[in-house]
Amino acid sequence: MTGEPLRPSRRVRARSWRRPAKRVAIVLGGVLAAVALLCCAGVAYVAYDAYRAPHEQRDMEAFAHDVCRDLIDGDADAVFAALSAGARDRYSAQQLASDLIKHGRLTRCEVVRATFLVFLAAYVRIEDDHGEHTFDLVKEAGEWKVASDIRHDLDSPPRRVGGGGGFDD
């Protein structure tokens, strides 16, 4: 034997870098496939929401007309029933009734617009004797409910954008 160190042959060297590269390619392919699937699922969800938006807006407008009728009639129990669970936690039915009496009876309440923005926001804008007011809505058990603070929304000056649940408060 001679004293020369053994050098790996070209074939061995080629295999040594191909294995890690193959693993990286497999992992990268898996990650790209997962990202592509998530993107497809997101696009499908947005398309479905866009398809159902007109129906949801009609339901929201019908709900808002009912709330307007209850506000004009002074039916505090019906207005309280139209609140979401989170909104009901803010005050009792008696507090809402006394606040609605303090606010004064409405003689006019019209639904100006219902907006359903995919999964980002749902709100209605009404106009009454005191101006325009916006109520945030949420769907609970398949029914629309007022999610914002209805007392605050009725007492606040008219707003042009957003709802009472955090858009511009």
Helices and strands as residue ranges (DSSP letters): H 10-73, H 76-81, H 85-88, H 93-103, E 109-117, E 121-128, E 131-140, E 143-146, H 150-155
